[in-house]
Structure formats: C-alpha cells, structure tokens
C-alpha cells in the first residue's frame, strides 16, 4: 500500500464502506482470512526466519520459538474457536424480571489500526491481527520500520493471502504513523514505548477512539536463596534464557534487573557466569545464538548506558561490544547506581543489573517504588512470599519460578497496567479486545411494573425499594398493605 494523504483517505473510506457492507462480519469471511494468515505463516516460514535473522540476528530456533510457533498455535485456536466466540451469551436476570431475557452479543468495532514494534516483528503484528479479524473488523496494519526486512515481507507478501478490501498493510516511519493517528478509527492497538504511547492516546482523544497500549516498563526478577543447588541452577538457567535469549534482552517482557539478598549475590553471580558460558560458549559472538542490536542508534544508546563511570565500575562480567556487528556481549552488573540511566530507563539489551537487598522481602518495597511493570518474575519456594507478591504488588502479570512463559499461553491475558500498558490480548482476549460486547434485553408486553410510572406515591416508593432489594416477600406484602414504609410521605413525594 503506497502512502500519500489522498490515497490513505481514499483507501480508508473504501475500507470503512466495505466494513459497513457487512462482509467482514460474515463467519465465512473471518474464517477465510484466518486461514490466509495461517497459509502465509506456513508457506513463508523459511523466509520469516531469514528476515528475523537479518533484522535482529535471531537464531532460527529462537525465532520459531518466539514467533512462528506461537503464531501457528494462535491462528489454529482462532480458526477452531471464533464461531463459538461470536455467539451471544445469556445474561442472568433477577426473578422479578418476568417474561424478560437478556444476552451479551459481541460485535466488531469497525475500522481498526494496528501499529506494531520491531522487537517481535511478526508476533506483535499478527497476534492482534488474528483477534481483529476473528472479531470481524476491517484492519490497517503498520509494521515497524526499524525491522525493515520483516516489514517488507509483511507489506509485500501477506496481502497475497488476504482480502485487501478489508485488510491492508502500510509501511513507513514516524511521519506515516503520525498521519495515521490523525485519521478516524474505531480502535487503535499500539505496541511500543511509553513515550509514543502517550502520543497515541493524545491523538485518540480527538475522536474518542478506544486504545490498547502494549508498552513495557522495567520488568524485575526477584530471586530468593533457594535451598537446593539444583533448584538454584534451574532458576539461573531460566533467568539467563529470558534475558539473553529473548532477542538479546530486547523483548519488552525480558528481565530488566534482578533483586537478591546481599548474602546470596556472590553465589548467584558465579552461577550466572557459569551458565552464560554453558549456553553461549567462551566466545558468545561466535556462537551465532545471541541476537544483534536492532540498529546503530540503539547500539549507541546502550553504549551510553555503560559509559557512566559508576555503572562501568559495576560490571562484573562481559561488557565488550562490536559496533560494526551490532553485538553486545552478555553483561552482568552488580549494584549500579539506582539513579543511573540503566536503572531508570528500559534497557532493551543483554545487560543485567543485580541489585542487592538486606532481606528478600525488601524487594516488595523496591518494586512498589517503581512504575508498574509489564511482568514480575519471582523465584522462590516460599508460599508466604508468593502470596505477598501477588497481593502487595501490581503488574501486568506475575510468574513464579520461570520467565516469559506467560506470553505463550493463550488462556492468560497479555498486557500491562499503569505505565506498562492498557488493555490485553492473546487467544480469546484478542477477540474481546477488538469487539464491543453489546447488551441486548427483551421484554414481553404482557407484564409490567405499574409502580415505575408517575404519579408518585409513598406506596410506589416502597415497592421500588423492595424491588431493588429483590425482596420477593416484601413486594407482595407491600401490595397487600401488610408492610408499611418507614419513610414519610414528604420524603416520597416532595
């Protein structure tokens, strides 16, 4: 889809008319588009893996684990389930509502905009698209220009599998995104930084457009001193793969820092050093397993994080960089200054600060002092600590004794809270995000409640009160005059 203001407005007008024709609401249309998405992923799997390697340096296995595999599963679930999701559900009414019924009916929102990010170019583009299509919407998708090979594949190949009257893909940078936000949409779904998320919300205000914001924030891990050596080694392995294996820590749900008791910190650091060598060898760059930084700008940003003198002094492992190859070695930092950029900004790099505490419970206060994260990861066998973490902290999700696995679970909602985002998706939650759940009520003409109509009397006042209290004994007693109101006529009729 080529971009110009005139062409954009013309295409959006045609897409809105196509939606209003009712075509996208048909179950046959939804099914055909979902099957088209599935065919795109299956038939272009090798090319998808190649462009992810080109854009992000992702190893093919990691790319399949995090994007191709999860997308196949999500599409299959939608194809299998969307007809069931479309069906209205009965809403239970109180017994007093004689000869009445109600249901909640999901309906598509209309013409929706999806703006995705670069760190999961296919996952965060197609996961919401699956939900939007299953819900019966017309959709315009803008992939991130920071992953150009992935964006190009989506823009030039995916349309061959879809109905381009109802679904379009547009490429472009911030200026294109800005123009898109000035248009009228029935929903905007955005994945990216909190800074841009604020701009999206500001633009959405003009048309009172509902938004879903998938942002991020700094995701902490809290590591208790596990009694068994085996448990500790497993915990470390899971932390390392979540940090250095999740696109080199560039995933919004990757671990940003680890909280640990001071007495346990040296043990943890040594286990991490050993774990990094086991996973990535003595020369991680040559392992072809760690993803590269997305571009030179981000590489320079990360370099500046490590350039602060006191931050540089806190590096206890790694730290080397190759600017030409956009490679940064897995790096561990011990107690960098809490007011440094590495502890106040999203890292999006294979840099892992470890912050020591006097006791592990202090981690709750530490986490609560920061903006609400997208995810909290807690490694502990203590049921008491688990209960406290659930009840005393707020985050998009919380995972005990693992990390990132919640992203791959369709039955769990994925999304943030506060500064880490607004709204949720994955599985049926994606369908719900792009649907309006409409209340539908039906009444018979054969029954009515005469006391809801003027002129007002003390008796009607009492009957309304009994009805709202669902007092099925009080209502007939009041009608028969056997139960008197404690209110005065002045209160009822003044």
Secondary structure, 3 states (H helix, E strand, C coil): CCCCHHHHHHHHHHHHHHHHCCHHHCHHHHHHHHHHHHHHHHHCHHHHHHHHHHHHCCCHHHHHHHHHHHHHHHHHHHHHHHHHHHCCEECCCCCCCCCEEEEEEEEECCEEEEECCCCCCCHHHHHHHHHHHHCCCEEEEECCCCCHHHHHHHHHCHHHHCCCCCEEECCCCHHHHHHHHCCCCCEEEEECCHHHHHHHHHHHHCCCCCEEEECCCCCEEEECCCCCHHHHHHHHHHHHHHHHCCCCCCCCCCCCEEEEEHHHHHHHHHHHHHHHHHHHCCCHHHHCCCCCCCCHHHHHHHHHHHHCHHHHHCEEECCCEECCCCEECCEEEECCCCCCHHHHCCCCCCEEEEEEECCCCHHHHHHHCCCCEEEEEEECCCHHHHHHHHHHCCEEEEEECCCCHHHHCCCCCECCCHHHEECCECCHHHHHHCEEEEEEEEECCCCCCHHHCCCCCHHHHHHHHHHHCCCHHHHHHHHCCCCCCCCCHHHHHC
